[in-house]
C-alpha cells in the first residue's frame, strides 16, 4: 500500500518516493530521536515503520529515562556527580563493559536530555524512583529517573491517531499512577485527558519526538517492513521492503527493536527455557538479520531486558498474546514467590531484571531448572486489597487463578510439596508479623520499599498469608526486549567482525548491543542508553560530508 504524505494526507505514487540522505528503520524512541537530530541539521530523513502506528516498544513502555546528572535533576536541587554514576555503573555492568563506554554514556546522556528540552516539545521531570541497587556505592534514591509530562495532541491534528499506545497504561504519568495505585486515579482527570487527546508515559515521549520530526520535514512511511539492505561497492546504499519497494539513502540507521518475537532467534540465542515477549509483536529481529547479512559483529546475544511475566492471562494486543510483567504485586505485603520445591528462593522485591535472571538457574544434580515452575502465592486479604495483573480486587477471582482453601490444598493443585509450601507460608508469615525477613531481607532497601504499601506500617513489603482461600498464579521468564545485536562505535556506526565500520550503516536502540552489559541500573535503563546512542548517532550524521 502506498503511504500517505504526512504533510498533505494524499497518497504518494512510487515514482514520487524521494531519495533520502538518511533512512531510519523503526519508529521507536531511538529511531525518532536519531531522525530528529539529523533532520535538525538539514538532512533529508525518511523513517520506515513496519506497522501502521508509530512508536514501537517505546510507545507501550513507561517511557522513563535513566540519566545521571541530568538538567531537571539539577534544577530540582538534587546532587549527582559523574564519579558517583561511574562508580555505580562499574558495579551494574559487572566489569564487562569498557570504562570508556561508560564514561561516554555518563557524559553524553545529560547532553541528550538537554537537546530534547531545547529542541523538541518533550518535557521531563525527575521522580523519587530509587536506582535498582539503591544501597550500592554511587547510587541515588531520587532524580536519575525522568518521567514524561503529559503531552497534549489537540493542537496537532492527526497526531493522536498515528501514535501507538499501551493498553496497560491509563493517561497518567508514571508518577501519578504510582501515587494512585491504592486509592485509585482521579476519574475526572482521566476522562478529561482522554477527551482532550493527552498522552502520557511512553506514548507521550513518542508523540513529542514525532512532533519534532514533523516540524523538521521528516517523512514517515508506515506499513513498510524493511527486510534487506541495498549495497553497492562495499557500502550500504539503502533499504528494500518486503513488498519490493526500495529506499535509497546515503546512510541507513537500524532502530527496529530486538528479536524477542522471533521464535527461531529466541531459541538460537536466548536458550531452551521459553521466554514470553512483553513488547509489541513486530519485534522479530528484522534489523538484526539485515546487520548480520552486512557482516556486523554482534555481542550480548544471550541477554535481554528480563522481566518476570504472568502466564495464562487471556489478553491480546495487535493480534498476539499480551504479556504483563510482574512488578508491584511481588513487593506488596501478603505475597511470596515459590519455586517447584514449594519454597521461597529470592527477595521478591528485587528489581524485575535481576529477579528474572534467577529463574534461569540450573540444578546440576537433577539436570533441570533449579526453580521453574514458579508461582506468585497470596491469600484472600491480598487478593481483595491489591490488583494482580488484570484482576481487580473489587471483582471475583478470575479463572486464571488457582485457588484452594488451605496452603496444602493449593500446593497439591499447583504440583508442589504440600508440607513444604505450608512450612514456607508459616515461616514467612511469622517473620512478617515481626517486621523482618531474615531469609532474603525483603523490604530493607529504598528500592524494595518503593513498591511496598506505606499504609501497612512497619516493613511495607511484608505481610502474613493467613486468610483463605489461598491463590497462585504462574510466573515465567519474560523480556521487554533483547539486549544483544550489532557492535557499534561511539557515533553509532555498525562495526564488522574486523573492527572496522560497515560503510553507510548505523544502529541504535534494542537492535544494538547495550552499554549496560548484563545489568540494569534503574527504571529507564533501557530508554536512557537507547536515546543517548540515537542522539550521538544523529549528531555524527549531521557532521558527515553531505552526499
Helices and strands as residue ranges (DSSP letters): G 14-16, E 20-25, H 29-40, E 45-48, H 56-59, E 65-66, H 71-75, H 82-92, H 99-119, E 124-126, E 145-148, E 151-152, G 160-162, H 174-179, H 187-196, E 198-199, H 201-215, E 219-221, E 226-232, E 235-241, E 246-254, H 263-265, I 266-270, E 276-277, H 286-293, E 298-299, E 304-310, E 316-317, E 320-321, G 328-330, E 335-338, H 352-358, E 362-363, E 368-369, E 374-379, H 380-383, E 402-404, H 407-414, H 418-434, H 446-450, E 470-482, E 485-486, E 493-495, E 501-507, G 509-511, H 527-543
